[in-house]
Structure formats: structure tokens, C-alpha cells
Amino acid sequence: MSSDQIDKLYFMIKALEKKIDKQNKLIQELKEENKLIIENTSKMGTHIDFINSAYDKLSKSYLFRNILP
């Protein structure tokens, strides 16, 4: 192998390492975004459960069953 070919391979390896670093950075950013989405989805589910529970209690209350038929 000539030194010119070795130099080309070296530059190709360096270029691939840069691409891999960029991809790893992008993967890390996507993982962080995914974590935020999961946390927000969980919070939204908790809020929905609270609203449904409050509605159930309200709909079964004395006021709605007897006074507002």
C-alpha cells in the first residue's frame, strides 16, 4: 500500500469518525426529547385521570342526582 492510499484511508476514517460523532450527538438529543415526551404524556394522563375522577364524583353527587334531574 502506498503512502497516498494510506493518507486517503486515514482521511476517510477521520470523516467517518466525525459522522459517527454527529450521529451519536443526534441520538442523545433524540433520547432527551423522547424522555420529555414520555414525562409530559405521563403528566397529561394524570390530569385526565383527575378530571375523570372529579367528573364521576360530581355526576354522582346529591346535587346532580336529586336537584338537577
KESEGU-543490 format. One record per residue: residue in three letters; x, y, z of N, C-alpha, C in turn; residue number from 1. Coordinates in Angstrom, 2 decimals, m for minus. Last residue first. Layout:
N
ATOM  code       nu       nv       nw      cau      cav      caw       cu       cv       cw  pos
ATOM   Ala        X        Y        Z        X        Y        Z        X        Y        Z  NUM
...
END
This chain:
69
ATOM  code       nu       nv       nw      cau      cav      caw       cu       cv       cw  pos
ATOM   Pro   m82.36    17.11    37.96   m82.61    15.86    37.21   m82.67    16.08    35.73   69
ATOM   Leu   m80.95    18.57    40.22   m80.92    18.90    38.81   m81.15    17.64    37.97   68
ATOM   Ile   m81.36    17.31    42.69   m81.84    18.68    42.49   m81.90    19.03    41.00   67
ATOM   Asn   m80.41    14.64    42.57   m81.71    14.96    43.13   m82.23    16.36    42.80   66
ATOM   Arg   m77.95    14.38    41.21   m78.91    13.28    41.19   m80.29    13.72    41.62   65
ATOM   Phe   m76.57    16.76    41.60   m76.92    16.35    40.24   m77.95    15.24    40.20   64
ATOM   Leu   m76.40    16.85    44.44   m76.89    17.98    43.67   m77.35    17.54    42.28   63
ATOM   Tyr   m75.15    14.45    45.22   m76.54    14.71    45.59   m77.15    15.80    44.71   62
ATOM   Ser   m73.02    13.10    42.62   m73.29    13.88    43.82   m74.80    14.08    44.02   61
ATOM   Lys   m72.22    11.90    40.37   m72.89    11.05    41.34   m73.28    11.81    42.62   60
ATOM   Ser   m70.90    13.93    39.02   m72.11    13.38    38.41   m72.87    12.48    39.38   59
ATOM   Leu   m68.72    14.34    40.75   m69.72    15.39    40.56   m71.02    14.82    40.01   58
ATOM   Lys   m67.31    11.95    40.44   m67.80    12.35    41.77   m68.91    13.39    41.65   57
ATOM   Asp   m66.77    12.10    37.68   m67.54    10.98    38.24   m68.12    11.34    39.60   56
ATOM   Tyr   m65.19    14.43    37.60   m66.48    14.39    36.90   m67.35    13.26    37.45   55
ATOM   Ala   m62.97    13.59    39.08   m63.78    14.71    39.57   m65.15    14.71    38.90   54
ATOM   Ser   m62.06    11.54    37.38   m62.46    11.24    38.75   m63.35    12.34    39.31   53
ATOM   Asn   m61.41    13.02    35.09   m62.43    11.97    35.02   m62.94    11.61    36.42   52
ATOM   Ile   m59.38    14.66    36.15   m60.61    15.26    35.61   m61.72    14.22    35.55   51
ATOM   Phe   m57.47    12.70    36.83   m58.03    13.59    37.85   m59.35    14.19    37.38   50
ATOM   Asp   m56.91    11.61    34.32   m57.47    10.75    35.37   m58.11    11.59    36.46   49
ATOM   Ile   m55.78    13.88    33.13   m57.02    13.31    32.58   m57.69    12.41    33.62   48
ATOM   His   m53.48    14.18    34.68   m54.50    15.23    34.66   m55.84    14.70    34.16   47
ATOM   Thr   m52.15    11.81    34.04   m52.53    12.07    35.43   m53.62    13.13    35.49   46
ATOM   Gly   m51.71    12.21    31.31   m52.53    11.09    31.75   m53.02    11.28    33.18   45
ATOM   Met   m49.97    14.38    31.48   m51.27    14.56    30.85   m52.21    13.44    31.26   44
ATOM   Lys   m47.75    13.12    32.66   m48.44    14.21    33.36   m49.84    14.42    32.80   43
ATOM   Ser   m47.11    11.34    30.59   m47.48    10.83    31.90   m48.24    11.88    32.70   42
ATOM   Thr   m46.40    13.15    28.62   m47.53    12.24    28.39   m48.03    11.68    29.71   41
ATOM   Asn   m44.15    14.29    29.78   m45.34    15.12    29.54   m46.57    14.27    29.29   40
ATOM   Glu   m42.42    12.05    29.82   m42.79    12.72    31.07   m44.07    13.55    30.88   39
ATOM   Ile   m42.26    11.50    27.06   m42.79    10.49    27.97   m43.25    11.13    29.28   38
ATOM   Ile   m41.06    13.87    26.17   m42.37    13.47    25.66   m43.02    12.46    26.59   37
ATOM   Leu   m38.60    13.74    27.52   m39.53    14.82    27.80   m40.95    14.48    27.33   36
ATOM   Lys   m37.53    11.45    26.28   m37.75    11.45    27.72   m38.74    12.54    28.11   35
ATOM   Asn   m37.30    12.38    23.66   m38.21    11.26    23.94   m38.53    11.20    25.44   34
ATOM   Glu   m35.32    14.30    24.01   m36.64    14.71    23.57   m37.67    13.63    23.88   33
ATOM   Glu   m33.21    12.58    24.74   m33.67    13.59    25.68   m35.07    14.08    25.32   32
ATOM   Lys   m32.96    11.07    22.39   m33.29    10.38    23.65   m33.82    11.39    24.68   31
ATOM   Leu   m32.21    13.07    20.62   m33.49    12.40    20.43   m33.92    11.66    21.70   30
ATOM   Glu   m29.68    13.67    21.64   m30.72    14.70    21.63   m32.10    14.07    21.48   29
ATOM   Gln   m28.40    11.20    21.14   m28.54    11.69    22.51   m29.63    12.75    22.61   28
ATOM   Ile   m28.50    11.17    18.35   m29.18    10.11    19.11   m29.41    10.57    20.54   27
ATOM   Leu   m26.84    13.37    17.80   m28.25    13.40    17.40   m29.05    12.35    18.17   26
ATOM   Lys   m24.41    12.35    18.78   m24.98    13.57    19.35   m26.48    13.66    19.04   25
ATOM   Asn   m24.08    10.19    17.05   m24.21     9.94    18.49   m24.82    11.15    19.19   24
ATOM   Gln   m23.82    11.59    14.64   m24.95    10.69    14.83   m25.17    10.38    16.31   23
ATOM   Lys   m21.41    12.93    15.10   m22.64    13.70    14.84   m23.87    12.84    15.09   22
ATOM   Asp   m19.69    10.72    15.38   m19.87    11.66    16.49   m21.15    12.47    16.33   21
ATOM   Ile   m19.91     9.66    12.79   m20.36     8.87    13.93   m20.59     9.76    15.15   20
ATOM   Lys   m18.72    11.73    11.34   m20.12    11.38    11.10   m20.69    10.60    12.27   19
ATOM   Lys   m16.13    11.58    12.38   m16.92    12.81    12.56   m18.39    12.52    12.36   18
ATOM   Glu   m15.42     9.03    11.49   m15.47     9.30    12.93   m16.29    10.55    13.22   17
ATOM   Leu   m15.42     9.48     8.74   m16.40     8.56     9.32   m16.52     8.77    10.83   16
ATOM   Ala   m13.21    11.18     8.56   m14.52    11.66     8.14   m15.62    10.78     8.73   15
ATOM   Lys   m11.18     9.45     9.45   m11.48    10.67    10.21   m12.86    11.21     9.85   14
ATOM   Ile   m11.27     7.58     7.37   m11.56     7.16     8.75   m11.92     8.36     9.60   13
ATOM   Met   m10.49     9.18     5.24   m11.81     8.55     5.22   m12.22     8.13     6.63   12
ATOM   Phe    m7.91     9.81     6.03    m8.90    10.89     5.93   m10.32    10.32     5.89   11
ATOM   Tyr    m6.78     7.22     5.90    m6.76     7.98     7.15    m7.83     9.07     7.13   10
ATOM   Leu    m7.07     6.64     3.19    m7.78     5.83     4.17    m7.87     6.56     5.52    9
ATOM   Lys    m5.30     8.57     2.17    m6.72     8.59     1.80    m7.55     7.80     2.81    8
ATOM   Asp    m2.88     7.68     3.30    m3.41     9.01     3.64    m4.90     9.11     3.33    7
ATOM   Ile    m2.68     5.23     2.00    m2.79     5.25     3.46    m3.35     6.59     3.92    6
ATOM   Gln    m2.33     6.12    m0.60    m3.51     5.31    m0.27    m3.75     5.31     1.25    5
ATOM   Asp     0.14     7.37    m0.29    m1.02     8.15    m0.75    m2.31     7.41    m0.41    4
ATOM   Ser     1.85     5.32     0.37     1.55     6.31     1.41     0.36     7.18     1.02    3
ATOM   Ser     0.57     2.17    m0.87     1.38     3.38    m0.96     0.98     4.37     0.13    2
ATOM   Met     0.85    m1.17     0.00     0.00     0.00     0.00     0.90     1.24     0.00    1
END
